[in-house]
Structures are given as structure tokens and as C-alpha cells.
């Protein structure tokens, strides 16, 4: 397996890094109603074509393998750029490609590819890593809720037009308050014979609230905003630990929906698992970018900060600490690239990269001294990203445990 970068990949990284340095205002973006800068997203998704990297050329995309998307997300991770890139390109687009009918692909994928349509995957509660097959066995489909477990339920609409109606709630939907298209996982067929399918819910006509926007008291969110009206879909942005990756509560009240693809639960679970492996590799690269930037900023700081008449970076204890972090970042980058370019399980790479980001971000706060603890400094943003991603997509020990069980690493070994 070769991971040498092509000239096109170098050019993409260079152009993307320059654009993010010039245009990315993290705090200003998260304070907006969408949680990201729409103008910057227009440049990222449309002009640079990041939204269409994983979309086949027949539908207006670039048709690239996961490596290109991983490289792009490594750069957005460096800047902690708030955008719907991950939810749209790494979660929703691959599912549309794998499961959509010809008509659905021809209608939706060109708009996804040019960045005019954002999308996300909606699963109940904390079920996202389980739905993607990252932390447990997804085959039973119990993670989708239904029956006594809550979640989202689907029933045939009836009548000459057919269709489906969705009822229930998903309360940790990535970019769920702003996405133009929701891919909702729901249980169908009744509790004894329930099966999990994906449904398309358009964002138009939804009632929206903004309960997670930073307020003027230092960025603390006040709670879910009330939403009025009798809309069948209510989407509310929720307060979240990492404001750069906004979450939303999506409530469905007999919402008309369109089945994604065909009534084939096996194909749905297979598509979710394949999407999970790619999404984990992309997310791992994003974490590596954040860890590398946080380490670079810390190294630059300790070279300038003086104590006892000399830079603190000249102290051997500080040098050893930074050397250990450097090794962790390099190892994590290797794991992320291997998962993005090869057949390796993305869950293991994601676990290693999240651990590396957490360690680097925590030590960055410590090595920055008093200023590292302040709200105005950016160090805490990287620590929050590491913690929030571990909660949303992991945690790392569950990613490793599931990978070990899947490969039967401890079969026959007494523990």
C-alpha cells in the first residue's frame, strides 16, 4: 500500500490551509444560527469541491477514494473549522450512494456535490457509533429504538400515494438543526418483527430553534430554545460541549418521509457498517490535524515563554514531554492514513487518534500555564473537541473492544 501524496493532493491541502487561515473565524461561526459560516462553506463545499469528493463523477462529484476526504478533514481539524463537511460528505453522501434509487441519486447527489444541499444521519440517543458498527453489533437493530425503547418508528402512510410516516425523537443529531436533508433511522414492521430502515426527510418546512448558541456571558448556552407551531418536524440546536460540532434534537410528529432505497434491512446495515469504517478513518484524520496544530502552537509558545531567564522549552522536562507528544501524533497520523488508504478497521485508528488528541490538548493547556486556562485562549477548544468526539463516536476503549471481538483476537484466551 502506498500513501505518497500526489501533486493534486498537495495542492488541495495547500489551498485549503490558506483559505482556512484567511477566512475561518471559529468563535464568530459558532455564534451564528447555523453554527458555521455559510460563506466559508460555499467556498469549501462549492469552489473547492470538498462536499463532492466522495460523490461519483456521474452525479457531479469527484469520485475520489476516502483518502482525499481524510486529507481535507485533517486540514479542517487543524482549524477546528465549523462546517457540515463531515456530516454531509462522510455520513450522508456514502449512504445515498450505496442505498439510493436511481431517481434519488439523480435528484439529491448533484446538490450534495456542489455544496447547496447539506445532509446528516439521525439516530436515536447515543446510538450513532453503534449504528455505524464501531462499538458493537448492529445487526439486531435495537439501537434504532421503536417499541418500548423509544427512538423513531415508521409506519406505512396508506392511501393512493403510499409513503411512510415517522414518529419519535433523535436528540444527538450532528448538524441536525441546519441540515437540508435528514437520513433518519427508524424501526418498522411492528415490535416482534421490527426491522431498521433509513428514510429521507427534507428540511424545508421544519420548525427550528437555536438553544445552543453561545451567549454573551462567556459562551455558556442557556438551554433548548422553545419552538412554536404545529410543525411535524421540530429541530432544536442543543447546548454541546464542543460548540464547533453542533448537535440538535429532532422531533418527528407523523412526518411524511420517503424510504431511502428499498425495503432491505440487510442492505441498510451493510451500508451503515461500510460508511462507519470510512467515517471513522476520516474522523481520525480530523483528530490528527487538530492534535498536530495544538502541538505546533505549544512548541512555538515554549520557545518564547521565559522563566528564570531562559525559554521554558530549554528545560529538559518540557522537552521530554513534548517529545512524547510528538511521537503520539506521528503514530496517530500513520494509523489514520493507513485506515484511509487501506482495508484496516477505522475504529482502531479513530481510538488511537482520539487518545492522541486528548493527550496533546491536555498538555497544551498545562504548558501554556495561566493563559492556557482562560476562555479567550483557543487551547480549551481542542480539549473540548477531543472529549466531545470521544463521547459522540466512542469512547476509545469501546472502539478497541469491538475491533478485538470482531477479529476474535481473544478467542479461547482466559481473561
C-alpha positions, 0 to 999 in steps of 0.5 A: 500500500502506498500513501505518497501524496500526489501533486493534486493532493498537495495542492488541495491541502495547500489551498485549503490551509490558506483559505482556512487561515484567511477566512475561518473565524471559529468563535464568530461561526459558532455564534451564528444560527447555523453554527458555521459560516455559510460563506466559508462553506460555499467556498469549501463545499462549492469552489473547492469541491470538498462536499463532492469528493466522495460523490461519483463523477456521474452525479457531479462529484469527484469520485475520489477514494476516502483518502482525499476526504481524510486529507481535507478533514485533517486540514479542517481539524487543524482549524477546528473549522465549523462546517457540515463537511463531515456530516454531509460528505462522510455520513450522508453522501456514502449512504445515498450512494450505496442505498439510493434509487436511481431517481434519488441519486439523480435528484439529491447527489448533484446538490450534495456535490456542489455544496447547496444541499447539506445532509446528516444521519439521525439516530436515536440517543447515543446510538450513532457509533453503534449504528455505524458498527464501531462499538458493537453489533448492529445487526439486531437493530435495537439501537434504532429504538421503536417499541418500548425503547423509544427512538423513531418508528415508521409506519406505512402512510396508506392511501393512493400515494403510499409513503411512510410516516415517522414518529419519535425523537433523535436528540444527538443529531450532528448538524441536525438543526441546519441540515437540508436533508435528514437520513433518519433511522427508524424501526418498522414492521411492528415490535416482534418483527421490527426491522431498521430502515433509513428514510429521507426527510427534507428540511424545508418546512421544519420548525427550528430553534437555536438553544445552543448558541453561545451567549454573551456571558462567556459562551455558556448556552442557556438551554433548548430554545422553545419552538412554536407551531404545529410543525411535524418536524421540530429541530432544536440546536442543543447546548454541546460541549464542543460548540464547533460540532453542533448537535440538535434534537429532532422531533418527528410528529407523523412526518411524511418521509420517503424510504431511502432505497428499498425495503432491505434491512440487510442492505441498510446495515451493510451500508451503515457498517461500510460508511462507519469504517470510512467515517471513522478513518476520516474522523481520525484524520480530523483528530490528527490535524487538530492534535498536530496544530495544538502541538505546533502552537505549544512548541512555538509558545515554549520557545518564547515563554521565559522563566528564570531567564531562559525559554521554558522549552530549554528545560529538559522536562518540557522537552521530554514531554513534548517529545512524547507528544510528538511521537503520539501524533506521528503514530496517530497520523500513520494509523489514520492514513493507513485506515484511509488508504487501506482495508484496516478497521477505522475504529482502531485508528479513530481510538488511537487518534482520539487518545492522541488528541486528548493527550496533546490538548491536555498538555497544551493547556498545562504548558501554556500555564495561566493563559492556557486556562482562560476562555479567550485562549483557543487551547480549551477548544481542542480539549473540548473537541477531543472529549466531545468526539470521544463521547459522540463516536466512542469512547476509545476503549469501546472502539478497541473492544469491538475491533478485538471481538470482531477479529476474535483476537481473544478467542479461547484466551482466559481473561 
